[in-house]
């Protein structure tokens, strides 16, 4: 593997974080892995489309350019499979891990928490201590309340902000509601859902509302982290010997993807959160058959 990395590392050009360079590197390494090792399963994560959307928005000419690159990368992998002689026996899945929605502003609710005495901020703007804290998840945020005795008071404060309709969120989930309806688990007290055009920041000093920039993926021109039914949806396209031709499904869950791959590979996956997407599969080995 190190030989493959050394061969292709020039594509990074010294910057491991930038797209599309890191994607060029990853695809080139994947191509060489196919040619040298013919792996049973290979996952590749090019993120250039996500990157350009964060930077410039969900739709536009920048996405067309990114799609052209993705098409070329798929061709590189297909050519490697063909050269190795396994293209016709390979199942190909093209999936995305999330959608994105356009963002118009970023807001930092920790500013309000600080002004109400629920967290303290040093001269450098960093949080020193807190009773209530907002952690950004892009277009939603988690609110942590350290002392259970403060939860009701914080909830009343959030309800007042929600009623004003100015602070970027359209819904408040309690920890129980988030667990039961959205399967979220953690030590948080509340989840706040975006109003559809606001992202949340972790900062605790004014200005409360800040312009967008792409130093952090959560604060670009588009981002994710909202309720999964909103916005353009993630997709799944599949082709291969185990895939039904022309099958179209209305929708599924991302957690169903891994059990689908396991079903094709004949791998037992009894504790998976999801189930195999049988609607796209031809007859495939099932455990116990």
C-alpha contacts under 8 A as a table, 3 or more apart, distances in Angstrom:
res1	aa1	res2	aa2	distance
1	X	4	X	5.15
1	X	5	X	6.30
1	X	33	X	7.89
2	X	5	X	4.94
2	X	6	X	6.00
3	X	6	X	5.11
3	X	7	X	6.10
4	X	7	X	5.12
4	X	8	X	6.43
4	X	29	X	6.08
4	X	32	X	6.69
4	X	33	X	7.61
5	X	8	X	5.37
5	X	9	X	5.69
5	X	29	X	6.54
6	X	9	X	5.33
6	X	10	X	7.93
7	X	10	X	7.50
8	X	11	X	5.88
8	X	25	X	6.04
8	X	28	X	6.64
8	X	29	X	6.65
9	X	12	X	5.61
9	X	13	X	7.38
9	X	25	X	6.56
10	X	13	X	5.33
10	X	14	X	7.70
11	X	21	X	6.01
11	X	22	X	7.31
11	X	24	X	6.44
11	X	25	X	5.36
12	X	15	X	5.60
12	X	16	X	6.01
12	X	21	X	5.17
12	X	22	X	5.54
12	X	24	X	7.74
12	X	25	X	6.14
13	X	21	X	7.48
15	X	18	X	6.02
15	X	21	X	7.80
15	X	22	X	7.81
16	X	21	X	7.82
16	X	22	X	5.98
17	X	22	X	6.72
18	X	21	X	6.00
18	X	22	X	6.14
19	X	22	X	5.60
19	X	23	X	6.34
19	X	47	X	7.33
19	X	48	X	5.43
19	X	51	X	6.82
20	X	23	X	5.11
20	X	24	X	6.17
20	X	47	X	7.87
20	X	48	X	5.44
21	X	24	X	5.10
21	X	25	X	6.30
22	X	25	X	5.04
22	X	26	X	6.12
22	X	46	X	7.96
23	X	26	X	4.96
23	X	27	X	6.02
23	X	45	X	7.75
23	X	46	X	4.98
23	X	47	X	6.85
23	X	48	X	6.88
24	X	27	X	5.39
24	X	28	X	6.07
24	X	73	X	7.81
25	X	28	X	5.20
25	X	29	X	6.18
26	X	29	X	5.16
26	X	30	X	6.14
26	X	44	X	7.23
26	X	45	X	7.81
26	X	46	X	7.27
27	X	30	X	4.93
27	X	31	X	6.06
27	X	44	X	7.17
27	X	46	X	7.55
27	X	73	X	6.39
27	X	76	X	7.71
27	X	77	X	7.47
28	X	31	X	5.11
28	X	32	X	6.38
28	X	76	X	7.93
29	X	32	X	5.16
29	X	33	X	6.14
30	X	33	X	4.96
30	X	34	X	6.29
30	X	42	X	7.86
30	X	44	X	7.16
30	X	77	X	7.35
31	X	34	X	5.29
31	X	35	X	6.41
31	X	76	X	6.67
31	X	77	X	5.39
31	X	80	X	5.81
32	X	35	X	5.01
32	X	36	X	5.99
32	X	80	X	7.74
33	X	36	X	5.22
33	X	37	X	5.45
33	X	38	X	6.76
33	X	39	X	7.42
34	X	37	X	5.53
34	X	38	X	4.52
34	X	39	X	6.32
34	X	77	X	7.94
34	X	80	X	6.36
34	X	81	X	6.67
34	X	84	X	7.38
35	X	38	X	6.08
35	X	80	X	6.03
35	X	81	X	7.39
35	X	83	X	7.50
35	X	84	X	5.91
38	X	84	X	7.38
39	X	42	X	6.50
46	X	70	X	7.91
47	X	50	X	5.32
47	X	51	X	6.19
48	X	51	X	4.91
48	X	52	X	6.21
48	X	66	X	6.37
49	X	52	X	5.39
49	X	53	X	6.22
49	X	63	X	6.34
49	X	66	X	5.47
49	X	67	X	7.03
50	X	53	X	5.19
50	X	54	X	6.19
51	X	54	X	5.16
51	X	55	X	6.30
52	X	55	X	4.98
52	X	56	X	5.91
52	X	57	X	7.31
52	X	62	X	6.61
52	X	63	X	6.76
52	X	66	X	7.48
53	X	56	X	5.24
53	X	57	X	4.49
53	X	58	X	4.88
53	X	59	X	7.24
53	X	62	X	7.91
53	X	63	X	7.06
53	X	100	X	7.76
53	X	221	X	7.09
53	X	222	X	5.88
53	X	223	X	7.69
54	X	57	X	5.98
54	X	58	X	7.54
54	X	214	X	6.94
54	X	217	X	6.20
54	X	218	X	7.99
54	X	219	X	7.89
54	X	220	X	4.78
54	X	221	X	5.33
54	X	222	X	4.61
54	X	223	X	5.75
55	X	213	X	7.75
55	X	214	X	5.80
55	X	220	X	5.37
55	X	221	X	5.52
55	X	222	X	7.07
56	X	62	X	7.49
56	X	220	X	7.52
56	X	221	X	5.42
56	X	222	X	7.19
57	X	60	X	7.30
57	X	101	X	7.80
57	X	102	X	5.70
57	X	103	X	7.95
57	X	221	X	4.99
57	X	222	X	5.00
58	X	63	X	7.69
58	X	100	X	6.48
58	X	101	X	6.29
58	X	102	X	6.02
58	X	222	X	6.11
59	X	62	X	7.63
59	X	63	X	6.17
60	X	63	X	5.62
60	X	64	X	7.01
61	X	64	X	5.05
61	X	65	X	6.50
62	X	65	X	5.27
62	X	66	X	6.39
63	X	66	X	4.96
63	X	67	X	6.08
64	X	67	X	5.03
64	X	68	X	6.31
65	X	68	X	5.15
65	X	69	X	6.59
66	X	69	X	5.15
66	X	70	X	6.31
67	X	70	X	4.93
67	X	71	X	6.10
68	X	71	X	5.11
68	X	72	X	6.37
69	X	72	X	5.11
69	X	73	X	6.26
70	X	73	X	5.01
70	X	74	X	6.20
71	X	74	X	5.21
71	X	75	X	6.26
72	X	75	X	4.98
72	X	76	X	6.30
73	X	76	X	4.99
73	X	77	X	6.45
74	X	77	X	5.23
74	X	78	X	6.10
75	X	78	X	4.95
75	X	79	X	5.96
76	X	79	X	5.20
76	X	80	X	6.30
77	X	80	X	5.09
77	X	81	X	6.28
78	X	81	X	5.07
78	X	82	X	6.11
78	X	87	X	6.87
79	X	82	X	4.97
79	X	83	X	6.06
80	X	83	X	5.06
80	X	84	X	6.10
81	X	84	X	5.06
81	X	85	X	6.13
81	X	86	X	5.38
81	X	87	X	4.76
82	X	85	X	4.96
82	X	86	X	6.03
82	X	87	X	4.92
82	X	88	X	7.97
83	X	86	X	7.84
84	X	87	X	7.69
85	X	88	X	7.81
86	X	89	X	5.38
86	X	90	X	6.19
87	X	90	X	5.25
88	X	240	X	7.12
88	X	241	X	7.25
89	X	240	X	6.91
89	X	241	X	6.09
90	X	240	X	5.84
90	X	241	X	6.91
91	X	238	X	7.17
91	X	239	X	5.76
91	X	240	X	4.10
91	X	241	X	6.29
91	X	242	X	6.71
91	X	243	X	7.38
92	X	238	X	5.58
92	X	239	X	5.34
92	X	240	X	6.10
93	X	236	X	6.94
93	X	237	X	5.82
93	X	238	X	4.45
93	X	239	X	6.74
94	X	235	X	7.81
94	X	236	X	5.69
94	X	237	X	5.11
94	X	238	X	6.24
95	X	234	X	7.26
95	X	235	X	5.54
95	X	236	X	4.48
95	X	237	X	6.51
96	X	99	X	7.66
96	X	234	X	5.20
96	X	235	X	5.68
96	X	236	X	6.94
97	X	234	X	6.31
97	X	254	X	7.35
98	X	224	X	7.11
98	X	233	X	7.07
98	X	234	X	5.13
99	X	224	X	6.44
99	X	231	X	6.69
99	X	232	X	5.48
99	X	233	X	5.15
99	X	234	X	5.14
100	X	222	X	6.07
100	X	223	X	5.00
100	X	224	X	4.84
100	X	231	X	6.56
100	X	232	X	6.53
101	X	196	X	7.77
101	X	197	X	7.63
101	X	222	X	5.29
101	X	223	X	5.73
101	X	224	X	6.43
101	X	231	X	5.79
101	X	232	X	7.24
102	X	197	X	6.39
102	X	221	X	5.82
102	X	222	X	4.08
102	X	223	X	6.65
103	X	106	X	7.89
103	X	196	X	7.76
103	X	197	X	4.65
103	X	198	X	5.59
103	X	199	X	6.46
103	X	219	X	7.83
103	X	220	X	7.24
103	X	221	X	5.22
103	X	222	X	4.99
103	X	223	X	6.91
104	X	197	X	5.32
104	X	198	X	5.95
104	X	199	X	7.94
104	X	212	X	7.41
104	X	221	X	7.00
105	X	197	X	6.98
105	X	198	X	5.19
105	X	199	X	6.34
105	X	209	X	6.87
105	X	210	X	6.43
105	X	211	X	5.83
105	X	212	X	5.99
106	X	198	X	5.70
106	X	199	X	4.73
106	X	200	X	5.32
106	X	201	X	6.29
106	X	209	X	5.72
106	X	210	X	5.36
106	X	211	X	6.47
106	X	212	X	6.42
106	X	219	X	6.50
107	X	167	X	7.19
107	X	168	X	6.91
107	X	198	X	7.09
107	X	199	X	6.49
107	X	200	X	5.05
107	X	201	X	5.82
107	X	208	X	5.73
107	X	209	X	4.49
107	X	210	X	6.30
108	X	111	X	5.79
108	X	112	X	7.79
108	X	200	X	5.79
108	X	201	X	4.70
108	X	202	X	5.98
108	X	203	X	5.69
108	X	204	X	6.47
108	X	208	X	5.52
108	X	209	X	6.65
109	X	112	X	5.33
109	X	113	X	6.43
109	X	134	X	6.48
109	X	167	X	7.87
109	X	200	X	7.53
109	X	201	X	7.45
109	X	202	X	7.65
109	X	203	X	7.99
109	X	204	X	7.34
109	X	208	X	7.36
110	X	113	X	4.73
110	X	114	X	5.98
110	X	119	X	7.76
110	X	133	X	6.22
110	X	134	X	5.79
110	X	202	X	6.56
110	X	203	X	6.27
110	X	204	X	4.58
110	X	205	X	7.72
111	X	114	X	5.21
111	X	115	X	6.32
111	X	203	X	6.99
111	X	204	X	4.18
111	X	205	X	5.28
111	X	206	X	6.35
111	X	208	X	6.21
112	X	115	X	5.01
112	X	116	X	6.20
112	X	204	X	7.76
112	X	208	X	7.97
113	X	116	X	5.18
113	X	117	X	6.35
113	X	118	X	5.14
113	X	119	X	6.12
113	X	132	X	6.79
113	X	133	X	7.19
113	X	204	X	7.89
114	X	117	X	5.13
114	X	118	X	5.50
114	X	119	X	4.74
114	X	120	X	5.91
114	X	121	X	7.22
114	X	204	X	6.64
115	X	118	X	7.60
117	X	120	X	7.02
118	X	130	X	5.74
118	X	131	X	4.88
118	X	132	X	5.34
118	X	133	X	7.72
119	X	127	X	7.01
119	X	128	X	7.51
119	X	129	X	5.60
119	X	130	X	3.85
119	X	131	X	5.76
119	X	132	X	6.42
119	X	133	X	7.12
120	X	127	X	5.88
120	X	128	X	5.54
120	X	129	X	5.33
120	X	130	X	6.19
121	X	124	X	7.79
121	X	125	X	5.68
121	X	126	X	5.50
121	X	127	X	4.50
121	X	128	X	5.44
121	X	129	X	7.40
121	X	204	X	7.12
121	X	205	X	7.89
122	X	125	X	5.30
122	X	126	X	5.48
122	X	127	X	6.36
122	X	128	X	6.16
123	X	126	X	7.45
125	X	203	X	7.82
125	X	204	X	6.84
125	X	205	X	6.21
126	X	203	X	7.89
126	X	204	X	7.45
127	X	130	X	7.36
127	X	204	X	7.13
130	X	133	X	6.35
130	X	146	X	7.56
131	X	144	X	8.00
131	X	145	X	5.74
131	X	146	X	5.16
131	X	147	X	6.77
131	X	150	X	7.93
132	X	143	X	6.85
132	X	144	X	5.48
132	X	145	X	4.41
132	X	146	X	6.28
132	X	154	X	7.67
133	X	143	X	5.60
133	X	144	X	5.17
133	X	145	X	6.66
134	X	141	X	6.37
134	X	142	X	5.67
134	X	143	X	4.51
134	X	144	X	6.40
134	X	202	X	6.32
135	X	141	X	5.46
135	X	142	X	5.12
135	X	143	X	6.34
135	X	144	X	7.79
135	X	201	X	7.38
135	X	202	X	5.61
136	X	139	X	7.67
136	X	140	X	6.47
136	X	141	X	4.42
136	X	142	X	6.51
136	X	199	X	7.99
136	X	200	X	5.31
136	X	201	X	5.40
136	X	202	X	5.73
136	X	218	X	7.81
137	X	140	X	5.20
137	X	141	X	4.96
137	X	142	X	7.21
137	X	200	X	7.21
137	X	218	X	7.10
137	X	224	X	7.91
137	X	225	X	5.46
138	X	141	X	6.96
138	X	199	X	5.26
138	X	200	X	5.80
138	X	201	X	7.68
138	X	217	X	7.87
138	X	218	X	4.43
138	X	219	X	7.05
138	X	223	X	6.29
138	X	224	X	5.74
138	X	225	X	5.08
138	X	226	X	7.49
139	X	193	X	6.75
139	X	194	X	5.21
139	X	196	X	7.80
139	X	197	X	7.94
139	X	198	X	6.26
139	X	199	X	4.35
139	X	200	X	6.12
139	X	218	X	7.56
139	X	223	X	6.95
139	X	224	X	5.84
139	X	225	X	5.01
139	X	226	X	5.14
140	X	169	X	7.77
140	X	191	X	6.95
140	X	192	X	5.43
140	X	193	X	4.64
140	X	194	X	5.41
140	X	199	X	6.88
140	X	200	X	6.61
140	X	225	X	5.68
140	X	226	X	5.48
141	X	191	X	5.70
141	X	192	X	5.33
141	X	193	X	6.98
141	X	200	X	6.51
142	X	188	X	6.27
142	X	189	X	7.49
142	X	190	X	5.87
142	X	191	X	4.65
142	X	192	X	6.52
143	X	188	X	5.94
143	X	189	X	5.79
143	X	190	X	5.03
143	X	191	X	6.12
143	X	192	X	7.61
144	X	187	X	7.36
144	X	188	X	4.66
144	X	189	X	5.27
144	X	190	X	6.96
145	X	148	X	6.77
145	X	150	X	6.81
145	X	151	X	6.18
145	X	154	X	7.83
145	X	188	X	7.07
145	X	189	X	6.03
146	X	150	X	7.77
147	X	150	X	5.58
147	X	151	X	7.22
148	X	151	X	5.33
149	X	152	X	7.16
150	X	153	X	5.37
150	X	154	X	6.19
151	X	154	X	5.20
151	X	155	X	6.09
151	X	189	X	7.27
152	X	155	X	5.02
152	X	156	X	6.31
153	X	156	X	5.20
153	X	157	X	6.36
154	X	157	X	5.02
154	X	158	X	6.19
155	X	158	X	5.07
155	X	159	X	6.05
156	X	159	X	5.01
156	X	160	X	6.26
157	X	160	X	5.18
157	X	161	X	6.42
158	X	161	X	5.03
158	X	162	X	6.08
158	X	172	X	7.89
159	X	162	X	5.02
159	X	163	X	6.17
159	X	172	X	7.93
160	X	163	X	5.13
160	X	164	X	6.43
161	X	164	X	5.21
161	X	165	X	6.63
161	X	166	X	7.23
161	X	167	X	6.47
162	X	165	X	5.21
162	X	166	X	7.46
162	X	167	X	7.06
162	X	169	X	6.70
162	X	170	X	6.63
162	X	171	X	7.44
164	X	167	X	7.67
165	X	168	X	7.30
165	X	169	X	7.58
165	X	170	X	7.54
168	X	194	X	5.76
168	X	195	X	5.34
168	X	197	X	7.68
168	X	198	X	5.29
168	X	199	X	7.43
168	X	200	X	7.85
169	X	172	X	7.79
169	X	192	X	5.95
169	X	193	X	5.25
169	X	194	X	4.28
169	X	195	X	4.71
169	X	198	X	7.56
170	X	192	X	7.41
170	X	193	X	5.79
170	X	194	X	5.71
170	X	195	X	4.72
171	X	192	X	5.83
171	X	193	X	5.25
171	X	194	X	7.44
172	X	190	X	6.64
172	X	191	X	5.86
172	X	192	X	4.83
172	X	193	X	6.58
173	X	176	X	7.76
173	X	177	X	5.53
173	X	178	X	5.59
173	X	190	X	5.42
173	X	191	X	4.94
173	X	192	X	6.35
173	X	193	X	7.97
174	X	177	X	5.09
174	X	178	X	6.08
174	X	189	X	6.09
174	X	190	X	4.57
174	X	191	X	6.51
175	X	178	X	5.18
175	X	179	X	6.12
175	X	185	X	7.92
175	X	188	X	6.41
175	X	189	X	5.09
175	X	190	X	5.36
175	X	191	X	7.21
176	X	179	X	5.09
176	X	180	X	6.08
177	X	180	X	5.17
177	X	181	X	5.81
177	X	182	X	7.65
178	X	181	X	5.50
178	X	182	X	5.15
178	X	183	X	6.36
178	X	184	X	5.56
178	X	185	X	7.76
178	X	190	X	7.88
178	X	191	X	7.05
179	X	182	X	5.69
179	X	183	X	4.45
179	X	184	X	4.56
179	X	185	X	5.73
180	X	183	X	5.70
180	X	184	X	7.73
188	X	191	X	7.75
193	X	226	X	6.31
193	X	227	X	7.25
194	X	197	X	6.90
194	X	198	X	5.84
194	X	199	X	6.85
194	X	226	X	6.66
195	X	198	X	6.19
199	X	218	X	6.86
199	X	219	X	6.44
199	X	223	X	7.85
200	X	218	X	7.66
200	X	219	X	7.72
201	X	218	X	7.88
201	X	219	X	7.64
205	X	208	X	7.11
206	X	209	X	7.73
207	X	210	X	6.31
212	X	219	X	5.58
212	X	220	X	5.71
212	X	221	X	6.58
213	X	216	X	7.45
213	X	219	X	5.87
213	X	220	X	5.15
213	X	221	X	7.29
214	X	217	X	6.01
214	X	218	X	7.91
214	X	219	X	5.94
214	X	220	X	4.41
214	X	221	X	7.50
215	X	219	X	7.42
215	X	220	X	7.60
216	X	219	X	5.64
216	X	220	X	6.88
217	X	220	X	5.67
217	X	223	X	6.79
218	X	222	X	7.96
218	X	223	X	5.78
218	X	224	X	7.42
219	X	222	X	7.50
219	X	223	X	7.17
220	X	223	X	6.53
226	X	230	X	7.19
227	X	230	X	5.85
228	X	231	X	7.84
228	X	233	X	7.82
229	X	233	X	7.48
230	X	233	X	7.56
238	X	243	X	6.75
239	X	242	X	7.90
239	X	243	X	5.69
239	X	244	X	7.94
239	X	245	X	7.69
240	X	243	X	5.31
242	X	264	X	7.06
242	X	281	X	5.74
242	X	282	X	5.17
242	X	283	X	7.19
242	X	284	X	6.93
243	X	280	X	5.71
243	X	281	X	4.70
243	X	282	X	5.52
244	X	247	X	5.81
244	X	280	X	5.33
244	X	281	X	5.42
244	X	282	X	5.38
247	X	279	X	7.28
247	X	280	X	5.82
248	X	280	X	7.60
249	X	252	X	7.70
249	X	279	X	7.25
249	X	280	X	7.87
252	X	256	X	7.12
252	X	277	X	7.73
253	X	256	X	5.41
253	X	257	X	7.51
253	X	274	X	7.55
254	X	257	X	5.59
255	X	258	X	6.46
255	X	259	X	7.78
255	X	273	X	6.34
255	X	274	X	4.90
255	X	275	X	7.65
256	X	259	X	5.65
256	X	260	X	6.37
256	X	273	X	7.63
256	X	274	X	4.36
256	X	275	X	4.98
256	X	276	X	5.56
256	X	277	X	6.33
257	X	260	X	5.08
257	X	261	X	6.38
257	X	274	X	7.66
257	X	275	X	7.90
257	X	276	X	6.83
257	X	277	X	7.25
258	X	261	X	5.15
258	X	262	X	6.16
258	X	272	X	7.96
258	X	274	X	7.77
258	X	276	X	7.62
259	X	262	X	4.88
259	X	263	X	6.01
259	X	269	X	6.53
259	X	272	X	6.77
259	X	274	X	6.53
259	X	275	X	5.50
259	X	276	X	4.71
259	X	277	X	7.84
260	X	263	X	5.08
260	X	264	X	6.45
260	X	275	X	7.08
260	X	276	X	4.10
260	X	277	X	5.70
260	X	278	X	7.67
261	X	264	X	5.27
261	X	265	X	6.28
261	X	276	X	7.79
262	X	265	X	5.02
262	X	266	X	5.94
262	X	267	X	4.87
262	X	268	X	6.76
262	X	269	X	6.69
263	X	266	X	5.10
263	X	267	X	6.17
263	X	268	X	7.60
263	X	276	X	6.72
263	X	284	X	6.78
263	X	285	X	6.64
263	X	286	X	6.60
264	X	267	X	7.73
264	X	284	X	6.08
264	X	285	X	7.00
266	X	285	X	5.90
266	X	286	X	6.94
266	X	287	X	7.26
267	X	287	X	7.94
268	X	287	X	6.59
269	X	272	X	5.86
272	X	275	X	7.20
277	X	280	X	6.19
277	X	281	X	7.06
278	X	281	X	5.10
278	X	282	X	7.83
281	X	284	X	7.04
285	X	289	X	7.04
286	X	289	X	5.67
